[in-house]
Each structure stands twice: as structure tokens, then as C-alpha cells.
Amino acid sequence: MPETTAAPVTVNGRTYRWMDRPLVVICVDGCEPDYITQAIEANVAPCLRRMCDTGTSLLGDCVVPSFTNPNNVSIVTGAPPAVHGICGNYFYDAERNEEIMMNDARYLRADTILARFAGAGAKVAVVTAKDKLRSLLGHRLNGICFSAEKADQATAVDNGIANVLERVGKPLPSVYSADLSEFVFAAGVDILKRERPDLMYLSTTDYVQHKHAPGTPPANAFYTMMSDYLEQLDALGATIALTADHGMSAKTDAAGRPQIIYLQDWFDRALGAGKARVILPITDPYVVHHGALGSFATCYLPSGADAASIIEQLATVTGIDRVLTRDDAAARYELPPDRLGDLVILSQRLVVLGTTASRHDLSALDVPLRSHGGESEQKVPLVFNRALRDIAPGRRLRNFDIFDLALNHAA
């Protein structure tokens, strides 16, 4: 391992000071800011209250599409998808004519802050809830990196750590449970106690947020649990920096019925069956809680299609928020144009986008649909247990600024 250096580290055009104490950066999946507000108002999250009162509490914007993979990767690279290349959980490779999960590190186009600090000699640890992120977050990382989902399979050779279940003292959690996120926090506390890493990144799952609105008893219970672990991390002397990959919204009418626009059905009627191809970047292996329905989609049009006319027609559909060309979407949301379709479509806050009615199984939804993906889920918290200073007035804050804020602006 290289000798540790206190020199600043530059990654993707941004320079970061060396840690003056252990830094724990936490991405709380699906954390609409109101979850924290409601838990604090209910007086069930004392450490979160203290962080907001005596540390720093800010709001920022996440990356659009407001999905897990592009935002986690933006956070750990300190850059938007136009730089790192990950613009969804799922995309269409037009050259190969394949629809592909974008969870393999070969799709990354930039180094991570985690790997670069490790390369400079820092002790770095990463714990993620779902295994789909492990390869991306651990790209070129010399350190600890494993998922709660497959904690029982972690080895010293492959993950930098072994006997995780025994160490944490918890059984392997179900991927569809709040326990998966709690395991991440418990593992983080254990690692901070034993290995004392200079830098640690913890990423949870949004199982609770997909099911329960802010202020409900299950949601408050989740944030009570989280606050208890934050208390332990704080007591161990860590700087804590907390943000989210995206917010979360109800996607229903007043009666709780899902509001869905089936875009592939629409294009089949407008252009002919199978002429256009709709891609839903929310798609991943874990669809039980959202049915692969989100508020951002991209579409590949047939050769010769009149894009301007299609945009005009689609924009009149009730529930559509915005229809953009590839270039306009890439510029507006800082996305890589070569991984977008001809059109990018966003739905309004209470509406989701699907392909065809026959492709989406909603039978597993046991509560009203909640999801994300559009601009309506862009606001996220930025909460620290230390005061920040010298932030330029009027600066637009992003979730991927969190390393900069924690390392370059903490008092």
C-alpha cells in the first residue's frame, strides 16, 4: 500500500483536502428531506436534530434522472453523469442492440474519490445495501468494499473483509426490508471501531421510502434507527456527511390508484407497433416495490421520424412534464448523449412512466405506489455534524458536492 500523504487529492477536476479525522459519507436512498423534518418534529431522531441545530443542514439537488446508480456514482466521483457516464440503472446499447444493466464498472468513465484517496494511502471502506452498486463504488478501490445483500459471501481477498455476519452480530438481511439498511449502518460502526478508516462511504436502500410517506410510524422508526447509529459514529469521532441519491413522491391519484402513462403503448399507436423503443432507466433487479415504474424515460425513434411533431403531440398528454431531444436533455441534466435515446421524457410529480400495460406486474404492491426519477424528486438533504464555512453565496449545491463540502468547508 502507498505511504499515506496529507497532500490534497484531485479527482475529476476538483481538489479535496485530506481528512483531519475519519469521514463517513452516507447516501440515504430515497431520502426526501421531509423524512428528516418529520422525524425531528416527532422528537424521535435526537442525533439528526443535533446535527441540524449545531452542525449544518442544507438542501441540494440530485442528478436527473433521480435514480440510484447515477446519483451514487455522481456522489463518489464528485461529478455529473456527463463526466462519469452512468446515466441510469439500465440503458440501451444501440450498437449492440442490447438493453443492459449499467452496474458494471466497465461503463464508468471516471475515477472515484474513494479509489483515488485509497491510492494516495488512505484507509477506505465502502458498505452498500444492494449488490448492484458494489462494482461501481468499488472500482479500482484498494480497501474494504461489500454489500449487505451478500455480506455472507464477503472475503478478505475479494472484499477486504471476512466474517462480516459474525462481526456485525446480525443475520443476513432480506433485500426487501429495512434490515438491509440497518445492516449497512451496523457494519459501518463495526468497521469504524476496528479498522478506523480515514474515509467510509455507506449507501442504504429505499425500501422503507417506497412504502411509507414522511412522518408515518414506519418511516419515523427507520429514522430513529438511523439516528441511533449516527450517534455512535459521532461518538467515535467521525465527521458525518449525509445526503440522498434522490427524493420520493406518491405516484397516485386521490384514491391511491397508480397514475401511469404507458409510453410504449402510446408510441405503438402513434408510429406503429415496435417502431420506437422505450427504455426505463429505473429498471434493476429489485422491482417489487416500484414495479419498474419511474418518472424518467428515454425513447429511440425509427429512422425518418418527425421528432418535433412527436414532441408536440406527447407534450399534450396529461401527466407529461417535459419532452426533450437528446441534445437538450444532455445539456439540461449534464448527461452523456451517447447513452440517451432520441427523446427524453419526464412525468409530473404524481405520475410514473411505463412501457406497456402488459409488461408491468403491480401485484406485489401492497401499499400505494411511491417512486422517483424526475425533477420532482430532485431536492435532497445535505446534513453534517460539523459547521461549514466559506460557501459562496448563491452557489447551487448538489448531492455530489458532499465530499467537497465535508473536506474543504468543514470548520
CORZI-V867136 format. One record per residue. N is the residue number from 1. RES is the residue in one letter. PSI is psi in radians with two decimals (NA if undefined). NEAR is the number of other ideal C-beta (glycine too) atoms within 8 Angstrom. Layout:
N_RES_PSI_NEAR, N_RES_PSI_NEAR
//
This chain:
1_M_2.44_3, 2_P_2.71_7, 3_E_2.48_4, 4_T_2.41_8, 5_T_2.53_8, 6_A_0.08_4, 7_A_2.58_6, 8_P_2.70_7, 9_V_2.26_11, 10_T_2.22_8, 11_V_2.16_12, 12_N_0.74_10, 13_G_0.04_5, 14_R_2.46_9, 15_T_2.34_7, 16_Y_2.31_15, 17_R_2.74_8, 18_W_2.63_11, 19_M_2.38_11, 20_D_-0.10_5, 21_R_2.96_7, 22_P_2.34_14, 23_L_2.19_13, 24_V_1.94_14, 25_V_2.24_15, 26_I_2.23_12, 27_C_1.90_15, 28_V_1.88_11, 29_D_2.23_15, 30_G_0.36_14, 31_C_1.40_15, 32_E_2.32_13, 33_P_-0.50_11, 34_D_-0.38_8, 35_Y_-0.79_12, 36_I_-0.78_14, 37_T_-0.82_9, 38_Q_-0.69_12, 39_A_-0.69_16, 40_I_-0.78_11, 41_E_-0.54_7, 42_A_-0.06_9, 43_N_0.68_7, 44_V_0.09_9, 45_A_1.24_15, 46_P_-0.66_8, 47_C_-0.69_11, 48_L_-0.70_15, 49_R_-0.80_10, 50_R_-0.69_10, 51_M_-0.73_16, 52_C_-0.62_10, 53_D_-0.74_6, 54_T_-0.20_5, 55_G_-2.10_12, 56_T_2.35_10, 57_S_2.07_9, 58_L_2.94_9, 59_L_2.52_8, 60_G_-3.12_14, 61_D_2.42_9, 62_C_3.08_17, 63_V_2.47_14, 64_V_2.22_10, 65_P_2.41_14, 66_S_1.21_17, 67_F_2.99_16, 68_T_-0.99_14, 69_N_-0.91_15, 70_P_-0.55_14, 71_N_-0.71_17, 72_N_-0.73_15, 73_V_-0.63_15, 74_S_-0.74_18, 75_I_-0.82_15, 76_V_-0.13_12, 77_T_-0.27_15, 78_G_0.49_14, 79_A_2.76_12, 80_P_2.97_12, 81_P_-0.44_15, 82_A_-0.47_8, 83_V_-0.85_11, 84_H_-0.28_13, 85_G_-0.22_11, 86_I_1.85_13, 87_C_0.26_13, 88_G_3.10_16, 89_N_-0.27_14, 90_Y_2.45_13, 91_F_2.97_12, 92_Y_2.11_11, 93_D_1.75_9, 94_A_-0.62_6, 95_E_-0.68_4, 96_R_-0.16_6, 97_N_0.83_5, 98_E_2.49_6, 99_E_2.20_7, 100_I_2.44_9, 101_M_2.27_10, 102_M_0.90_12, 103_N_0.20_10, 104_D_2.41_8, 105_A_-0.26_9, 106_R_-0.29_4, 107_Y_-0.13_8, 108_L_2.42_11, 109_R_0.21_7, 110_A_2.74_10, 111_D_2.76_10, 112_T_2.71_14, 113_I_-0.66_13, 114_L_-0.88_15, 115_A_-0.64_13, 116_R_-0.67_12, 117_F_-0.72_13, 118_A_-0.70_14, 119_G_-0.44_9, 120_A_0.03_11, 121_G_0.00_9, 122_A_2.60_12, 123_K_2.10_10, 124_V_2.43_17, 125_A_2.47_16, 126_V_2.24_17, 127_V_2.12_16, 128_T_2.66_15, 129_A_-1.06_14, 130_K_2.52_13, 131_D_-0.29_8, 132_K_-0.43_12, 133_L_-0.25_15, 134_R_-0.76_13, 135_S_-0.71_9, 136_L_-0.82_14, 137_L_-0.53_17, 138_G_0.22_10, 139_H_2.09_11, 140_R_0.41_8, 141_L_2.17_13, 142_N_1.61_9, 143_G_-2.79_12, 144_I_2.31_13, 145_C_2.00_12, 146_F_2.92_15, 147_S_2.58_12, 148_A_-0.62_15, 149_E_-0.64_10, 150_K_0.66_10, 151_A_-0.50_14, 152_D_-0.27_7, 153_Q_-0.02_5, 154_A_2.37_11, 155_T_2.76_7, 156_A_-0.63_7, 157_V_-0.84_4, 158_D_-0.49_5, 159_N_-0.05_11, 160_G_0.17_9, 161_I_2.61_12, 162_A_2.94_7, 163_N_0.75_6, 164_V_-0.77_12, 165_L_-0.73_11, 166_E_-0.74_6, 167_R_-0.78_10, 168_V_-0.49_11, 169_G_0.49_6, 170_K_2.64_9, 171_P_2.87_4, 172_L_2.14_5, 173_P_2.73_12, 174_S_2.49_6, 175_V_-0.43_9, 176_Y_1.24_8, 177_S_2.76_8, 178_A_-0.40_11, 179_D_-0.51_9, 180_L_-0.77_18, 181_S_-0.69_16, 182_E_-0.63_12, 183_F_-0.68_14, 184_V_-0.84_15, 185_F_-0.76_13, 186_A_-0.71_12, 187_A_-0.68_14, 188_G_-0.74_15, 189_V_-0.78_12, 190_D_-0.78_10, 191_I_-0.71_14, 192_L_-0.65_15, 193_K_-0.77_7, 194_R_-0.84_7, 195_E_-0.36_8, 196_R_1.03_7, 197_P_2.68_14, 198_D_-0.56_10, 199_L_2.29_15, 200_M_2.43_16, 201_Y_2.16_15, 202_L_2.28_14, 203_S_2.16_15, 204_T_-2.97_13, 205_T_2.71_10, 206_D_0.51_12, 207_Y_-0.83_12, 208_V_-0.76_12, 209_Q_-0.54_14, 210_H_-0.45_11, 211_K_-0.50_9, 212_H_2.29_9, 213_A_2.80_7, 214_P_2.44_9, 215_G_-0.17_10, 216_T_2.73_8, 217_P_-0.78_5, 218_P_-0.64_10, 219_A_-0.81_16, 220_N_-0.64_14, 221_A_-0.68_10, 222_F_-0.77_12, 223_Y_-0.43_14, 224_T_-0.82_11, 225_M_-0.83_11, 226_M_-0.76_13, 227_S_-0.65_14, 228_D_-0.72_9, 229_Y_-0.62_13, 230_L_-0.66_14, 231_E_-0.75_10, 232_Q_-0.72_9, 233_L_-0.71_13, 234_D_-0.76_11, 235_A_-0.43_6, 236_L_0.06_10, 237_G_0.27_6, 238_A_2.58_13, 239_T_2.23_14, 240_I_2.26_12, 241_A_2.04_15, 242_L_2.31_12, 243_T_-2.93_17, 244_A_2.76_15, 245_D_-0.47_16, 246_H_2.93_16, 247_G_-2.79_16, 248_M_2.43_13, 249_S_2.62_13, 250_A_2.47_8, 251_K_0.94_14, 252_T_2.92_12, 253_D_-3.03_7, 254_A_-0.39_4, 255_A_0.04_5, 256_G_0.20_6, 257_R_2.40_7, 258_P_2.42_11, 259_Q_1.87_11, 260_I_2.32_12, 261_I_2.05_13, 262_Y_1.69_11, 263_L_-0.68_13, 264_Q_-0.68_13, 265_D_-0.73_10, 266_W_-0.83_11, 267_F_-0.62_12, 268_D_-0.67_13, 269_R_-0.67_5, 270_A_-0.63_7, 271_L_-0.22_10, 272_G_2.55_5, 273_A_2.23_4, 274_G_0.10_5, 275_K_-0.70_10, 276_A_2.81_13, 277_R_2.07_8, 278_V_2.31_11, 279_I_2.32_14, 280_L_1.81_13, 281_P_-0.16_16, 282_I_-0.32_17, 283_T_2.27_9, 284_D_-3.10_12, 285_P_-0.09_5, 286_Y_1.33_10, 287_V_0.00_9, 288_V_-0.72_7, 289_H_-0.19_11, 290_H_-0.03_12, 291_G_0.42_12, 292_A_0.53_10, 293_L_2.13_15, 294_G_-3.07_17, 295_S_0.37_19, 296_F_2.30_18, 297_A_2.79_13, 298_T_2.61_16, 299_C_2.37_15, 300_Y_2.12_10, 301_L_2.70_13, 302_P_2.73_7, 303_S_2.34_4, 304_G_-0.05_3, 305_A_2.53_11, 306_D_1.60_5, 307_A_-0.70_10, 308_A_-0.73_6, 309_S_-0.72_7, 310_I_-0.74_13, 311_I_-0.77_12, 312_E_-0.75_8, 313_Q_-0.80_9, 314_L_-0.57_12, 315_A_-0.32_9, 316_T_-0.14_6, 317_V_2.25_9, 318_T_2.23_3, 319_G_-0.23_10, 320_I_2.30_15, 321_D_-0.76_12, 322_R_2.43_8, 323_V_2.15_10, 324_L_2.64_11, 325_T_2.89_10, 326_R_-0.88_12, 327_D_-0.70_7, 328_D_-0.72_9, 329_A_-0.73_13, 330_A_-0.70_13, 331_A_-0.76_7, 332_R_-0.71_7, 333_Y_0.12_12, 334_E_0.99_10, 335_L_2.73_12, 336_P_2.02_11, 337_P_-0.50_8, 338_D_-0.13_4, 339_R_0.35_9, 340_L_2.76_12, 341_G_-3.03_12, 342_D_-0.57_9, 343_L_2.59_15, 344_V_2.29_16, 345_I_2.29_15, 346_L_2.47_14, 347_S_2.90_14, 348_Q_2.99_10, 349_R_-0.68_8, 350_L_0.26_10, 351_V_2.53_14, 352_V_2.89_15, 353_L_2.38_15, 354_G_-3.12_16, 355_T_-1.48_10, 356_T_2.68_10, 357_A_-0.55_8, 358_S_-0.28_4, 359_R_-0.19_7, 360_H_2.04_13, 361_D_1.91_5, 362_L_0.17_8, 363_S_-0.42_4, 364_A_-0.15_8, 365_L_1.98_10, 366_D_0.07_3, 367_V_2.85_7, 368_P_2.48_9, 369_L_2.28_14, 370_R_2.37_13, 371_S_-2.83_14, 372_H_-3.12_14, 373_G_-0.49_17, 374_G_-2.96_17, 375_E_-0.44_9, 376_S_-0.27_10, 377_E_0.45_15, 378_Q_-0.44_12, 379_K_2.28_10, 380_V_2.73_16, 381_P_2.70_14, 382_L_1.78_17, 383_V_2.35_14, 384_F_2.63_17, 385_N_0.19_10, 386_R_2.66_10, 387_A_2.51_9, 388_L_2.68_12, 389_R_2.85_7, 390_D_0.65_5, 391_I_2.19_9, 392_A_2.30_5, 393_P_2.38_4, 394_G_0.00_4, 395_R_2.30_6, 396_R_2.07_6, 397_L_2.46_11, 398_R_2.76_11, 399_N_-0.49_17, 400_F_0.14_13, 401_D_-0.01_11, 402_I_-0.63_12, 403_F_-0.70_14, 404_D_-0.80_11, 405_L_-0.77_15, 406_A_-0.65_14, 407_L_-0.56_12, 408_N_-0.18_9, 409_H_-0.01_10, 410_A_2.35_12, 411_A_NA_5
//
